[in-house]
Amino acid sequence: MKMGQIAAWFSQGWTPIYEAIREVFTIAIITLTPIWMGILLSLLLKEAPSFQFALRANTERGDLYLLATAMLAPLTLYISLRRGNLPRPFTIHFPGGWAFILSLALLFGASVFLFAVKRIADSPSASLRIDQEMFLLLSFVIYALSFALSLIVTCIKYILDSLTPDQTFREETVEFVDAWARRER
């Protein structure tokens, strides 16, 4: 194999990963803009003595729970949509689709529930008491998990999109031949 062929294979193999990283990081940058802007203004206006203090001040109300749901939103389409058609909602056309749907539902549900609990506990008349440190840490963990799930699903989507029809049909043909060979006679 020549160096040019190796370089072509390498760049072709990394294209879906690169596209996924680019898409997910773009979504993260856009969705996190209110937090970054809050941190920047807090530091510029000297409302916060340090980056860590400003980060805490701009995330402690549970905003990362909401932003985690924004990271997960595109995944529903990626998992349920087949290229070239518009199926009924939640038709799974994705490798490992049900596992991803379950992960998505758990993260989304946890984000929504924890955000609601946090906001209720923060209201002045609330009798509900929560561990503020734990909720802050959980918001970062859930956002990181949402980011990771988004990256994985988006990468798989781009890998599937990069498959040529002959690659797709070849896999289906092999499955058909295997099933035909195992049939009862």
Order of alpha helices (4+ residues) and beta strands (2+ residues): alpha-alpha-alpha-alpha-alpha-alpha-alpha
